[in-house]
Amino acid sequence: MSPFESITALKEQMSMSIIGQAQLIDSIILALLADGNMLLEGLPGLAKTRAIKALAKNLDCGLSRIQFTPDLLPSDITGTEIYVPNEKEKFVFQKGPIFSNLILADEINRAPAKVQSALLEAMEERQVTVSGKTYKMDDLFMVMATQNPIEQEGTYPLPEAQMDRFLIHTIIDYPDDNAELEIMRLNKNEASKTKNKPSLKTISQQAIFDARKEIANIKVTEDIEKYMVSLISATRYPEKFDTELAKLIDFGASPRGTIALDRCSRTNAWMQGRDYVAPEDIHLICKDVLRHRIALSYKGRAEGVTTDQIIDKIIEVVAVVA
C-alpha cells in the first residue's frame, strides 16, 4: 500500500471504535503526521482516552498512559537512576513511561508546574536529560495531553511556554443524537465479547515516516507563505488590521505558531489528496494551531470573547491570497 492508502486505512479502522468524533480522529492523525504534540480538551466521556488507545491498537507502536495527579513527581515521568550493588555501574537508569511512542498525558493540568515541565524537553527536543546524561526518544513520538475544561478545582493551568510546545489544541464537543445511538450499540456489542471479531491489520511505523516525506514535498507558493505570516502578524499587531481587535488581544503567537501553521496546512493538504496548500487548508487548521497561542486582554476576558472568535475575526480582516 502507498502511504496515503495506509493512513486512509488507519483512519477507517479508528472510525470503527470512535463514533461521532470524526474531527478528533482527523486531528490525532494530523498531529502524528506533522510530527507534533497535541492538547485535547473536552468534557469527560467524549472518547479522548479511547481515541489514543485506538490509534495505538491500529498502529504498530507502544503506548504509555500517565495519569497526572498532584502528588506525581518528575521522576515518575522521565525515570530515575537506581542503585544496583555488585555491578560495575553502581547506578542504572530506569526509564520512565515517557519512553514510548505514544504518550497519553491524562488530565495534565492536575499536576504541579514542576511535573508538567518534566515533559518540556521530551516534547520539544525528543530527549530526556537525567543526572547529566541524555537519553533519546524513539523516532515515532507524540504526546497527547488531555484536560477537562469545566473542572478547575485542584488544577494547575499550563504555563505559556508549555502550551506553545503543543502543535495543536483541539476542542471536542458532544456527538449528535444519531452518533449517540451508534455509540450505545457499539458499547453493547463490545460488552457481548463476541469471539469471532475480524482481525485488523496494524499499520507499520514506516508508513508514517513515508507519509512525512511526501508531506515535506507539498508545494507552498510564496503568496500562501505570506498569507500565513500575515495571519500570525495579525495576532501580534492587531491594530494594523482592526482597531477593535487590538483591544481584545494581549499578545499573539510566537514563530512556533508560524511553523505549526505551515506544517499543519501541508499535512492537511496531503490528507485531502492534494500536492499543494490552498487557503482552505489554512482556514481549516487555523483554530487548532492558534487558539492556545493567543492571550486575551482584560477587556476581551471581561466581555466573554473566546480565542476562536478572535481567530474568526483575524481570518475575516486579513486579505486572502488570490
Order of alpha helices (4+ residues) and beta strands (2+ residues): alpha-alpha-beta-alpha-beta-alpha-beta-beta-beta-alpha-alpha-beta-beta-beta-alpha-beta-alpha-alpha-alpha-alpha-beta-alpha-alpha-beta-alpha-alpha
